[in-house]
Amino acid sequence: MFYEIDGVSKTLVDWVAIYGIASGTVRKRLKKGWDIKRALTTPPDEAFSRNMTKDRVEQAYVEFQGEKLPLSELAKRHGINLSTLRKRLRNGMDLRTALTMPINTTHSHS
């Protein structure tokens, strides 16, 4: 099943990897009638947050070139910051482009 946010369609697995939120949390919210964007972007409650480790959030798996890897590992392998990768994916970039697009290292000083 695909979910659409701002004109971009992805599977729930892809969205939770991009937003770094537990899939169980999002599924529960969707069952309660939340729309997908709200379900993904509303921070978990404080009690849940205390139990959610940074490592667990970063271990959201995605499939790329026949491998199922954590998004954090793909970012590391491609020399890109995890937050940059997530931002690119949220903005609708496909995974291959998001991983391989050069990072803008030049700044205009006009």
Buried (B, 14 or more C-beta within 10 A) or exposed (E): EEBEBEEBEBEBBBBBBBBBBBEEBBEEBBEEEBEBBEBBEEEBEEEEEEEBEEEEBBBBBBEBEEEEBBBBBBBBEEEBEBEEBBEBBBEBBEBEEBBEBEEEEEEEEE
